[in-house]
Amino acid sequence: MRQANDGGTFNEALTTQNLTESAGLQAKLMGEEFKLRQEMLTVLTPEQKTQLDQMRQQFKSDHGNFKGGRGRGERREAPKQ
């Protein structure tokens, strides 16, 4: 991306190419992460799956149903101690 702005001029074609490549890699990574989670679930015992569900519910209640990505969404105040 920095190369697309070298010399003070913006190279739209290079930027588009870089973003297209990046999007493909991100999609591939998401697919691999999903496969890994699915494989992990196959080795858990029923008790472990129940515990995982409870932990997920606790996380959701602590953090809300925030669906934003990195750096997106509203900031929340830290819990008071």
N, CA, C and O atoms as a CHARMM CRD file, in Angstrom:
* protein
*
  324
    1    1 MET  N      0.81500  -1.18300   0.00000 PROA 1      0.00000
    2    1 MET  CA     0.00000   0.00000   0.00000 PROA 1      0.00000
    3    1 MET  C      0.86500   1.25600   0.00000 PROA 1      0.00000
    4    1 MET  O      0.53100   2.24900  -0.64600 PROA 1      0.00000
    5    2 ARG  N      1.94600   1.20600   0.70700 PROA 2      0.00000
    6    2 ARG  CA     2.82400   2.37600   0.73300 PROA 2      0.00000
    7    2 ARG  C      3.38800   2.65700  -0.65100 PROA 2      0.00000
    8    2 ARG  O      3.59900   3.81100  -1.02200 PROA 2      0.00000
    9    3 GLN  N      3.63100   1.59400  -1.41300 PROA 3      0.00000
   10    3 GLN  CA     4.16800   1.78600  -2.76600 PROA 3      0.00000
   11    3 GLN  C      3.18400   2.56000  -3.63600 PROA 3      0.00000
   12    3 GLN  O      3.59000   3.28000  -4.54800 PROA 3      0.00000
   13    4 ALA  N      1.89200   2.41000  -3.35500 PROA 4      0.00000
   14    4 ALA  CA     0.87300   3.08000  -4.16300 PROA 4      0.00000
   15    4 ALA  C      0.88000   4.58800  -3.94000 PROA 4      0.00000
   16    4 ALA  O      0.27600   5.32800  -4.71600 PROA 4      0.00000
   17    5 ASN  N      1.54900   5.04700  -2.90000 PROA 5      0.00000
   18    5 ASN  CA     1.58200   6.47500  -2.59400 PROA 5      0.00000
   19    5 ASN  C      3.00900   7.02100  -2.60800 PROA 5      0.00000
   20    5 ASN  O      3.24500   8.13200  -2.13500 PROA 5      0.00000
   21    6 ASP  N      3.95500   6.26300  -3.13700 PROA 6      0.00000
   22    6 ASP  CA     5.34800   6.71800  -3.20100 PROA 6      0.00000
   23    6 ASP  C      5.46900   7.96100  -4.07500 PROA 6      0.00000
   24    6 ASP  O      4.79000   8.10200  -5.09200 PROA 6      0.00000
   25    7 GLY  N      6.33800   8.84000  -3.65300 PROA 7      0.00000
   26    7 GLY  CA     6.60400  10.02900  -4.43900 PROA 7      0.00000
   27    7 GLY  C      5.50200  11.06000  -4.38200 PROA 7      0.00000
   28    7 GLY  O      5.50800  12.01200  -5.16300 PROA 7      0.00000
   29    8 GLY  N      4.55200  10.89400  -3.47300 PROA 8      0.00000
   30    8 GLY  CA     3.48600  11.88000  -3.32700 PROA 8      0.00000
   31    8 GLY  C      2.35300  11.73700  -4.32300 PROA 8      0.00000
   32    8 GLY  O      1.41900  12.53800  -4.30500 PROA 8      0.00000
   33    9 THR  N      2.41000  10.73200  -5.19800 PROA 9      0.00000
   34    9 THR  CA     1.30400  10.52600  -6.13400 PROA 9      0.00000
   35    9 THR  C      0.61400   9.21700  -5.79000 PROA 9      0.00000
   36    9 THR  O      1.25300   8.25000  -5.37400 PROA 9      0.00000
   37   10 PHE  N     -0.67500   9.20100  -5.96500 PROA 10     0.00000
   38   10 PHE  CA    -1.49000   8.03300  -5.64100 PROA 10     0.00000
   39   10 PHE  C     -1.65700   7.15100  -6.85700 PROA 10     0.00000
   40   10 PHE  O     -2.07700   7.62000  -7.91400 PROA 10     0.00000
   41   11 ASN  N     -1.32700   5.86400  -6.71800 PROA 11     0.00000
   42   11 ASN  CA    -1.45200   4.90500  -7.81300 PROA 11     0.00000
   43   11 ASN  C     -2.67000   4.03600  -7.53300 PROA 11     0.00000
   44   11 ASN  O     -2.59300   3.06100  -6.78500 PROA 11     0.00000
   45   12 GLU  N     -3.78500   4.39600  -8.13800 PROA 12     0.00000
   46   12 GLU  CA    -5.04200   3.69700  -7.88100 PROA 12     0.00000
   47   12 GLU  C     -4.98600   2.24000  -8.33600 PROA 12     0.00000
   48   12 GLU  O     -5.51400   1.36600  -7.64800 PROA 12     0.00000
   49   13 ALA  N     -4.36800   1.96600  -9.46000 PROA 13     0.00000
   50   13 ALA  CA    -4.29200   0.59600  -9.96900 PROA 13     0.00000
   51   13 ALA  C     -3.52600  -0.30500  -9.00500 PROA 13     0.00000
   52   13 ALA  O     -3.95100  -1.42600  -8.72800 PROA 13     0.00000
   53   14 LEU  N     -2.40100   0.18300  -8.49700 PROA 14     0.00000
   54   14 LEU  CA    -1.60700  -0.60500  -7.55200 PROA 14     0.00000
   55   14 LEU  C     -2.37300  -0.80400  -6.24600 PROA 14     0.00000
   56   14 LEU  O     -2.33100  -1.88400  -5.65700 PROA 14     0.00000
   57   15 THR  N     -3.06600   0.23100  -5.79600 PROA 15     0.00000
   58   15 THR  CA    -3.87000   0.11700  -4.58200 PROA 15     0.00000
   59   15 THR  C     -4.96500  -0.92900  -4.75900 PROA 15     0.00000
   60   15 THR  O     -5.16700  -1.76700  -3.87900 PROA 15     0.00000
   61   16 THR  N     -5.66500  -0.89000  -5.87100 PROA 16     0.00000
   62   16 THR  CA    -6.72500  -1.85700  -6.15000 PROA 16     0.00000
   63   16 THR  C     -6.17500  -3.27400  -6.19600 PROA 16     0.00000
   64   16 THR  O     -6.78500  -4.20000  -5.65900 PROA 16     0.00000
   65   17 GLN  N     -5.02700  -3.44500  -6.83300 PROA 17     0.00000
   66   17 GLN  CA    -4.40400  -4.76200  -6.90300 PROA 17     0.00000
   67   17 GLN  C     -4.05400  -5.26600  -5.50300 PROA 17     0.00000
   68   17 GLN  O     -4.32000  -6.42300  -5.17700 PROA 17     0.00000
   69   18 ASN  N     -3.46000  -4.40500  -4.67500 PROA 18     0.00000
   70   18 ASN  CA    -3.08500  -4.79900  -3.32300 PROA 18     0.00000
   71   18 ASN  C     -4.30300  -5.16400  -2.47900 PROA 18     0.00000
   72   18 ASN  O     -4.27700  -6.14600  -1.73800 PROA 18     0.00000
   73   19 LEU  N     -5.36200  -4.37800  -2.59300 PROA 19     0.00000
   74   19 LEU  CA    -6.58100  -4.65600  -1.82600 PROA 19     0.00000
   75   19 LEU  C     -7.24800  -5.94800  -2.28500 PROA 19     0.00000
   76   19 LEU  O     -7.77900  -6.70000  -1.46700 PROA 19     0.00000
   77   20 THR  N     -7.22300  -6.20500  -3.58000 PROA 20     0.00000
   78   20 THR  CA    -7.80200  -7.44200  -4.11400 PROA 20     0.00000
   79   20 THR  C     -7.04700  -8.66200  -3.59100 PROA 20     0.00000
   80   20 THR  O     -7.66000  -9.65100  -3.18700 PROA 20     0.00000
   81   21 GLU  N     -5.73600  -8.59000  -3.59800 PROA 21     0.00000
   82   21 GLU  CA    -4.92700  -9.69800  -3.06900 PROA 21     0.00000
   83   21 GLU  C     -5.17300  -9.88300  -1.58300 PROA 21     0.00000
   84   21 GLU  O     -5.30500 -11.01000  -1.10500 PROA 21     0.00000
   85   22 SER  N     -5.23400  -8.79000  -0.86000 PROA 22     0.00000
   86   22 SER  CA    -5.44400  -8.83700   0.58400 PROA 22     0.00000
   87   22 SER  C     -6.80600  -9.45300   0.91700 PROA 22     0.00000
   88   22 SER  O     -6.90900 -10.25700   1.84300 PROA 22     0.00000
   89   23 ALA  N     -7.84200  -9.08500   0.17500 PROA 23     0.00000
   90   23 ALA  CA    -9.18500  -9.61700   0.41900 PROA 23     0.00000
   91   23 ALA  C     -9.21200 -11.13000   0.22200 PROA 23     0.00000
   92   23 ALA  O     -9.84400 -11.84800   0.99700 PROA 23     0.00000
   93   24 GLY  N     -8.53400 -11.60800  -0.80300 PROA 24     0.00000
   94   24 GLY  CA    -8.47900 -13.04700  -1.04400 PROA 24     0.00000
   95   24 GLY  C     -7.79000 -13.78800   0.08700 PROA 24     0.00000
   96   24 GLY  O     -8.24000 -14.85100   0.51300 PROA 24     0.00000
   97   25 LEU  N     -6.70400 -13.22400   0.56700 PROA 25     0.00000
   98   25 LEU  CA    -5.97800 -13.84800   1.67400 PROA 25     0.00000
   99   25 LEU  C     -6.80300 -13.83400   2.95700 PROA 25     0.00000
  100   25 LEU  O     -6.79300 -14.80400   3.71400 PROA 25     0.00000
  101   26 GLN  N     -7.51300 -12.74100   3.20100 PROA 26     0.00000
  102   26 GLN  CA    -8.35200 -12.66000   4.39300 PROA 26     0.00000
  103   26 GLN  C     -9.48000 -13.68700   4.33400 PROA 26     0.00000
  104   26 GLN  O     -9.79600 -14.31400   5.34500 PROA 26     0.00000
  105   27 ALA  N    -10.08200 -13.86500   3.17400 PROA 27     0.00000
  106   27 ALA  CA   -11.14500 -14.85500   3.02200 PROA 27     0.00000
  107   27 ALA  C    -10.60700 -16.26200   3.26400 PROA 27     0.00000
  108   27 ALA  O    -11.26200 -17.08200   3.90800 PROA 27     0.00000
  109   28 LYS  N     -9.42600 -16.53400   2.75000 PROA 28     0.00000
  110   28 LYS  CA    -8.80600 -17.84300   2.94900 PROA 28     0.00000
  111   28 LYS  C     -8.51200 -18.08200   4.43000 PROA 28     0.00000
  112   28 LYS  O     -8.73300 -19.17900   4.94300 PROA 28     0.00000
  113   29 LEU  N     -8.02000 -17.06500   5.10300 PROA 29     0.00000
  114   29 LEU  CA    -7.72700 -17.16500   6.53000 PROA 29     0.00000
  115   29 LEU  C     -8.99800 -17.41700   7.33600 PROA 29     0.00000
  116   29 LEU  O     -9.00200 -18.24100   8.25100 PROA 29     0.00000
  117   30 MET  N    -10.07000 -16.71400   7.00000 PROA 30     0.00000
  118   30 MET  CA   -11.33500 -16.91800   7.70000 PROA 30     0.00000
  119   30 MET  C    -11.82900 -18.35000   7.52100 PROA 30     0.00000
  120   30 MET  O    -12.34100 -18.95500   8.46400 PROA 30     0.00000
  121   31 GLY  N    -11.67900 -18.88500   6.33000 PROA 31     0.00000
  122   31 GLY  CA   -12.08300 -20.26400   6.07200 PROA 31     0.00000
  123   31 GLY  C    -11.27100 -21.25100   6.89100 PROA 31     0.00000
  124   31 GLY  O    -11.81800 -22.20900   7.43800 PROA 31     0.00000
  125   32 GLU  N     -9.98100 -21.02500   6.97700 PROA 32     0.00000
  126   32 GLU  CA    -9.11200 -21.90600   7.76200 PROA 32     0.00000
  127   32 GLU  C     -9.43600 -21.81900   9.25300 PROA 32     0.00000
  128   32 GLU  O     -9.42400 -22.83100   9.95400 PROA 32     0.00000
  129   33 GLU  N     -9.72500 -20.60800   9.73600 PROA 33     0.00000
  130   33 GLU  CA   -10.09600 -20.44500  11.14200 PROA 33     0.00000
  131   33 GLU  C    -11.39600 -21.17800  11.44200 PROA 33     0.00000
  132   33 GLU  O    -11.52900 -21.79700  12.49800 PROA 33     0.00000
  133   34 PHE  N    -12.35900 -21.11500  10.52100 PROA 34     0.00000
  134   34 PHE  CA   -13.62400 -21.81300  10.70500 PROA 34     0.00000
  135   34 PHE  C    -13.40000 -23.32400  10.75100 PROA 34     0.00000
  136   34 PHE  O    -13.94900 -24.01700  11.60700 PROA 34     0.00000
  137   35 LYS  N    -12.58700 -23.82400   9.82000 PROA 35     0.00000
  138   35 LYS  CA   -12.28600 -25.26900   9.81500 PROA 35     0.00000
  139   35 LYS  C    -11.64200 -25.70100  11.11500 PROA 35     0.00000
  140   35 LYS  O    -11.98900 -26.74300  11.67200 PROA 35     0.00000
  141   36 LEU  N    -10.70600 -24.90300  11.59900 PROA 36     0.00000
  142   36 LEU  CA   -10.01400 -25.21300  12.84500 PROA 36     0.00000
  143   36 LEU  C    -10.99500 -25.26700  14.01300 PROA 36     0.00000
  144   36 LEU  O    -10.92000 -26.17100  14.84500 PROA 36     0.00000
  145   37 ARG  N    -11.91900 -24.29700  14.08000 PROA 37     0.00000
  146   37 ARG  CA   -12.92500 -24.30700  15.15800 PROA 37     0.00000
  147   37 ARG  C    -13.79900 -25.54600  15.06800 PROA 37     0.00000
  148   37 ARG  O    -14.11500 -26.16600  16.08300 PROA 37     0.00000
  149   38 GLN  N    -14.19100 -25.90800  13.84300 PROA 38     0.00000
  150   38 GLN  CA   -15.02800 -27.09400  13.66400 PROA 38     0.00000
  151   38 GLN  C    -14.29000 -28.35500  14.10300 PROA 38     0.00000
  152   38 GLN  O    -14.87600 -29.22400  14.74800 PROA 38     0.00000
  153   39 GLU  N    -13.01900 -28.45900  13.75900 PROA 39     0.00000
  154   39 GLU  CA   -12.22000 -29.61300  14.17200 PROA 39     0.00000
  155   39 GLU  C    -12.07800 -29.66000  15.68800 PROA 39     0.00000
  156   39 GLU  O    -12.13000 -30.73300  16.28900 PROA 39     0.00000
  157   40 MET  N    -11.89900 -28.49400  16.30300 PROA 40     0.00000
  158   40 MET  CA   -11.76900 -28.43500  17.75700 PROA 40     0.00000
  159   40 MET  C    -13.04200 -28.94300  18.42200 PROA 40     0.00000
  160   40 MET  O    -12.98000 -29.66900  19.41400 PROA 40     0.00000
  161   41 LEU  N    -14.19000 -28.56500  17.88000 PROA 41     0.00000
  162   41 LEU  CA   -15.45200 -28.99000  18.47600 PROA 41     0.00000
  163   41 LEU  C    -15.65400 -30.49700  18.41400 PROA 41     0.00000
  164   41 LEU  O    -16.33800 -31.06500  19.26500 PROA 41     0.00000
  165   42 THR  N    -15.06900 -31.14700  17.42000 PROA 42     0.00000
  166   42 THR  CA   -15.26600 -32.60000  17.29300 PROA 42     0.00000
  167   42 THR  C    -14.54200 -33.38500  18.38100 PROA 42     0.00000
  168   42 THR  O    -14.89900 -34.53300  18.64700 PROA 42     0.00000
  169   43 VAL  N    -13.53500 -32.79300  19.01300 PROA 43     0.00000
  170   43 VAL  CA   -12.78700 -33.52800  20.03700 PROA 43     0.00000
  171   43 VAL  C    -13.24200 -33.20100  21.45700 PROA 43     0.00000
  172   43 VAL  O    -12.77700 -33.82500  22.41100 PROA 43     0.00000
  173   44 LEU  N    -14.14200 -32.23400  21.60800 PROA 44     0.00000
  174   44 LEU  CA   -14.62000 -31.88200  22.93700 PROA 44     0.00000
  175   44 LEU  C    -15.64600 -32.89000  23.43400 PROA 44     0.00000
  176   44 LEU  O    -16.43800 -33.42800  22.66000 PROA 44     0.00000
  177   45 THR  N    -15.61900 -33.13100  24.72600 PROA 45     0.00000
  178   45 THR  CA   -16.64000 -33.97700  25.34500 PROA 45     0.00000
  179   45 THR  C    -17.92600 -33.16500  25.46400 PROA 45     0.00000
  180   45 THR  O    -17.88500 -31.93900  25.36200 PROA 45     0.00000
  181   46 PRO  N    -19.07000 -33.82400  25.67800 PROA 46     0.00000
  182   46 PRO  CA   -20.31600 -33.06800  25.87600 PROA 46     0.00000
  183   46 PRO  C    -20.19900 -32.05600  27.03200 PROA 46     0.00000
  184   46 PRO  O    -20.73200 -30.95000  26.93900 PROA 46     0.00000
  185   47 GLU  N    -19.51700 -32.42500  28.09800 PROA 47     0.00000
  186   47 GLU  CA   -19.33900 -31.51300  29.22500 PROA 47     0.00000
  187   47 GLU  C    -18.50700 -30.29500  28.81500 PROA 47     0.00000
  188   47 GLU  O    -18.80400 -29.17100  29.22000 PROA 47     0.00000
  189   48 GLN  N    -17.47600 -30.52000  28.01900 PROA 48     0.00000
  190   48 GLN  CA   -16.64000 -29.41900  27.55400 PROA 48     0.00000
  191   48 GLN  C    -17.41800 -28.49600  26.61700 PROA 48     0.00000
  192   48 GLN  O    -17.24100 -27.27800  26.64600 PROA 48     0.00000
  193   49 LYS  N    -18.28400 -29.08600  25.78300 PROA 49     0.00000
  194   49 LYS  CA   -19.10900 -28.26800  24.89200 PROA 49     0.00000
  195   49 LYS  C    -20.07500 -27.41100  25.70000 PROA 49     0.00000
  196   49 LYS  O    -20.30300 -26.24800  25.36700 PROA 49     0.00000
  197   50 THR  N    -20.64100 -27.98100  26.75800 PROA 50     0.00000
  198   50 THR  CA   -21.52800 -27.21900  27.63600 PROA 50     0.00000
  199   50 THR  C    -20.76800 -26.08300  28.29300 PROA 50     0.00000
  200   50 THR  O    -21.25900 -24.95600  28.36800 PROA 50     0.00000
  201   51 GLN  N    -19.56500 -26.38400  28.77000 PROA 51     0.00000
  202   51 GLN  CA   -18.74200 -25.35300  29.40000 PROA 51     0.00000
  203   51 GLN  C    -18.39200 -24.24900  28.40000 PROA 51     0.00000
  204   51 GLN  O    -18.41200 -23.06800  28.74600 PROA 51     0.00000
  205   52 LEU  N    -18.07500 -24.62800  27.17900 PROA 52     0.00000
  206   52 LEU  CA   -17.76100 -23.64400  26.14500 PROA 52     0.00000
  207   52 LEU  C    -18.96900 -22.74700  25.86800 PROA 52     0.00000
  208   52 LEU  O    -18.83000 -21.53000  25.74300 PROA 52     0.00000
  209   53 ASP  N    -20.15400 -23.35500  25.77500 PROA 53     0.00000
  210   53 ASP  CA   -21.37000 -22.56400  25.56300 PROA 53     0.00000
  211   53 ASP  C    -21.59600 -21.58500  26.70800 PROA 53     0.00000
  212   53 ASP  O    -21.97700 -20.43700  26.48100 PROA 53     0.00000
  213   54 GLN  N    -21.36400 -22.03500  27.93500 PROA 54     0.00000
  214   54 GLN  CA   -21.52600 -21.15400  29.08800 PROA 54     0.00000
  215   54 GLN  C    -20.52700 -20.00100  29.03600 PROA 54     0.00000
  216   54 GLN  O    -20.86900 -18.86100  29.35000 PROA 54     0.00000
  217   55 MET  N    -19.30200 -20.30000  28.64200 PROA 55     0.00000
  218   55 MET  CA   -18.28200 -19.25700  28.54500 PROA 55     0.00000
  219   55 MET  C    -18.64800 -18.24500  27.45800 PROA 55     0.00000
  220   55 MET  O    -18.44500 -17.04300  27.63300 PROA 55     0.00000
  221   56 ARG  N    -19.18500 -18.72700  26.34400 PROA 56     0.00000
  222   56 ARG  CA   -19.60700 -17.82200  25.26500 PROA 56     0.00000
  223   56 ARG  C    -20.72600 -16.90700  25.73600 PROA 56     0.00000
  224   56 ARG  O    -20.71100 -15.70600  25.46900 PROA 56     0.00000
  225   57 GLN  N    -21.70200 -17.48400  26.44200 PROA 57     0.00000
  226   57 GLN  CA   -22.80400 -16.67900  26.95200 PROA 57     0.00000
  227   57 GLN  C    -22.30300 -15.63400  27.94200 PROA 57     0.00000
  228   57 GLN  O    -22.76600 -14.49400  27.92500 PROA 57     0.00000
  229   58 GLN  N    -21.36800 -16.00800  28.79700 PROA 58     0.00000
  230   58 GLN  CA   -20.80700 -15.06200  29.75800 PROA 58     0.00000
  231   58 GLN  C    -20.08400 -13.93900  29.02300 PROA 58     0.00000
  232   58 GLN  O    -20.22000 -12.77000  29.38200 PROA 58     0.00000
  233   59 PHE  N    -19.32100 -14.28900  28.00200 PROA 59     0.00000
  234   59 PHE  CA   -18.61000 -13.28200  27.21900 PROA 59     0.00000
  235   59 PHE  C    -19.60000 -12.31300  26.57300 PROA 59     0.00000
  236   59 PHE  O    -19.39500 -11.10000  26.59600 PROA 59     0.00000
  237   60 LYS  N    -20.68600 -12.86400  25.99200 PROA 60     0.00000
  238   60 LYS  CA   -21.68400 -12.01000  25.35200 PROA 60     0.00000
  239   60 LYS  C    -22.33700 -11.07600  26.35800 PROA 60     0.00000
  240   60 LYS  O    -22.56900  -9.90300  26.06600 PROA 60     0.00000
  241   61 SER  N    -22.63300 -11.59800  27.54200 PROA 61     0.00000
  242   61 SER  CA   -23.27800 -10.73200  28.53000 PROA 61     0.00000
  243   61 SER  C    -22.30700  -9.67000  29.04800 PROA 61     0.00000
  244   61 SER  O    -22.72300  -8.55700  29.37000 PROA 61     0.00000
  245   62 ASP  N    -21.02500 -10.00500  29.13000 PROA 62     0.00000
  246   62 ASP  CA   -20.02500  -9.04300  29.58300 PROA 62     0.00000
  247   62 ASP  C    -19.71300  -7.99100  28.52600 PROA 62     0.00000
  248   62 ASP  O    -19.44100  -6.83600  28.85600 PROA 62     0.00000
  249   63 HSD  N    -19.75100  -8.38400  27.26700 PROA 63     0.00000
  250   63 HSD  CA   -19.32000  -7.49800  26.18100 PROA 63     0.00000
  251   63 HSD  C    -20.44600  -7.09700  25.24000 PROA 63     0.00000
  252   63 HSD  O    -20.20300  -6.39800  24.25600 PROA 63     0.00000
  253   64 GLY  N    -21.64400  -7.51400  25.51500 PROA 64     0.00000
  254   64 GLY  CA   -22.75000  -7.22600  24.61400 PROA 64     0.00000
  255   64 GLY  C    -22.62900  -8.09100  23.37600 PROA 64     0.00000
  256   64 GLY  O    -21.75200  -8.95100  23.30200 PROA 64     0.00000
  257   65 ASN  N    -23.47900  -7.87700  22.42800 PROA 65     0.00000
  258   65 ASN  CA   -23.42000  -8.64200  21.17600 PROA 65     0.00000
  259   65 ASN  C    -22.68500  -7.84500  20.12000 PROA 65     0.00000
  260   65 ASN  O    -23.15700  -7.71000  18.99100 PROA 65     0.00000
  261   66 PHE  N    -21.53400  -7.32100  20.48600 PROA 66     0.00000
  262   66 PHE  CA   -20.72000  -6.50700  19.61200 PROA 66     0.00000
  263   66 PHE  C    -20.25400  -7.33400  18.42600 PROA 66     0.00000
  264   66 PHE  O    -19.62400  -8.37700  18.60100 PROA 66     0.00000
  265   67 LYS  N    -20.56200  -6.87100  17.21800 PROA 67     0.00000
  266   67 LYS  CA   -20.18500  -7.61500  16.01400 PROA 67     0.00000
  267   67 LYS  C    -19.15600  -6.86900  15.17600 PROA 67     0.00000
  268   67 LYS  O    -18.85900  -7.28600  14.05700 PROA 67     0.00000
  269   68 GLY  N    -18.61200  -5.78800  15.68900 PROA 68     0.00000
  270   68 GLY  CA   -17.66500  -4.99700  14.90900 PROA 68     0.00000
  271   68 GLY  C    -16.32800  -5.69400  14.78300 PROA 68     0.00000
  272   68 GLY  O    -16.00600  -6.59300  15.56000 PROA 68     0.00000
  273   69 GLY  N    -15.56800  -5.28300  13.82200 PROA 69     0.00000
  274   69 GLY  CA   -14.22300  -5.80700  13.64200 PROA 69     0.00000
  275   69 GLY  C    -13.23100  -4.97600  14.41800 PROA 69     0.00000
  276   69 GLY  O    -13.60700  -4.18500  15.28300 PROA 69     0.00000
  277   70 ARG  N    -11.98400  -5.15400  14.11200 PROA 70     0.00000
  278   70 ARG  CA   -10.94400  -4.38200  14.79600 PROA 70     0.00000
  279   70 ARG  C    -11.14700  -2.89600  14.53800 PROA 70     0.00000
  280   70 ARG  O    -11.26900  -2.46100  13.39300 PROA 70     0.00000
  281   71 GLY  N    -11.18000  -2.13000  15.61800 PROA 71     0.00000
  282   71 GLY  CA   -11.23900  -0.68600  15.49600 PROA 71     0.00000
  283   71 GLY  C    -12.58900  -0.13600  15.07300 PROA 71     0.00000
  284   71 GLY  O    -12.69100   1.05000  14.75700 PROA 71     0.00000
  285   72 ARG  N    -13.62800  -0.96000  15.05700 PROA 72     0.00000
  286   72 ARG  CA   -14.94600  -0.49200  14.65300 PROA 72     0.00000
  287   72 ARG  C    -15.87900  -0.52400  15.84900 PROA 72     0.00000
  288   72 ARG  O    -15.64800  -1.24700  16.81800 PROA 72     0.00000
  289   73 GLY  N    -16.92000   0.25900  15.76700 PROA 73     0.00000
  290   73 GLY  CA   -17.92900   0.23300  16.81900 PROA 73     0.00000
  291   73 GLY  C    -17.66600   1.26500  17.88300 PROA 73     0.00000
  292   73 GLY  O    -16.71000   2.03800  17.82200 PROA 73     0.00000
  293   74 GLU  N    -18.54300   1.25300  18.85400 PROA 74     0.00000
  294   74 GLU  CA   -18.45600   2.22800  19.93200 PROA 74     0.00000
  295   74 GLU  C    -17.46400   1.75600  20.98000 PROA 74     0.00000
  296   74 GLU  O    -17.27100   0.56200  21.20800 PROA 74     0.00000
  297   75 ARG  N    -16.85100   2.73400  21.60100 PROA 75     0.00000
  298   75 ARG  CA   -15.95100   2.40500  22.71800 PROA 75     0.00000
  299   75 ARG  C    -16.79700   2.21200  23.96400 PROA 75     0.00000
  300   75 ARG  O    -17.77500   2.92400  24.18600 PROA 75     0.00000
  301   76 ARG  N    -16.41100   1.25300  24.75900 PROA 76     0.00000
  302   76 ARG  CA   -17.09800   1.00800  26.02200 PROA 76     0.00000
  303   76 ARG  C    -16.16800   1.38700  27.15700 PROA 76     0.00000
  304   76 ARG  O    -14.94700   1.27500  27.05800 PROA 76     0.00000
  305   77 GLU  N    -16.77100   1.82900  28.21000 PROA 77     0.00000
  306   77 GLU  CA   -15.98200   2.15300  29.38800 PROA 77     0.00000
  307   77 GLU  C    -15.50000   0.85900  30.03700 PROA 77     0.00000
  308   77 GLU  O    -16.18200  -0.16500  29.99100 PROA 77     0.00000
  309   78 ALA  N    -14.33000   0.92000  30.63500 PROA 78     0.00000
  310   78 ALA  CA   -13.81100  -0.23700  31.34300 PROA 78     0.00000
  311   78 ALA  C    -14.68200  -0.47900  32.56700 PROA 78     0.00000
  312   78 ALA  O    -15.16800   0.47300  33.17800 PROA 78     0.00000
  313   79 PRO  N    -14.88700  -1.76100  32.93800 PROA 79     0.00000
  314   79 PRO  CA   -15.67300  -2.05600  34.13300 PROA 79     0.00000
  315   79 PRO  C    -15.05000  -1.42900  35.36100 PROA 79     0.00000
  316   79 PRO  O    -13.83200  -1.44000  35.54100 PROA 79     0.00000
  317   80 LYS  N    -15.91200  -0.88100  36.20400 PROA 80     0.00000
  318   80 LYS  CA   -15.41400  -0.27400  37.43500 PROA 80     0.00000
  319   80 LYS  C    -15.09700  -1.35600  38.44400 PROA 80     0.00000
  320   80 LYS  O    -15.83600  -2.32700  38.60500 PROA 80     0.00000
  321   81 GLN  N    -13.97000  -1.16100  39.12100 PROA 81     0.00000
  322   81 GLN  CA   -13.54700  -2.18900  40.06900 PROA 81     0.00000
  323   81 GLN  C    -13.75300  -1.75600  41.48600 PROA 81     0.00000
  324   81 GLN  O    -13.44700  -2.50700  42.41200 PROA 81     0.00000
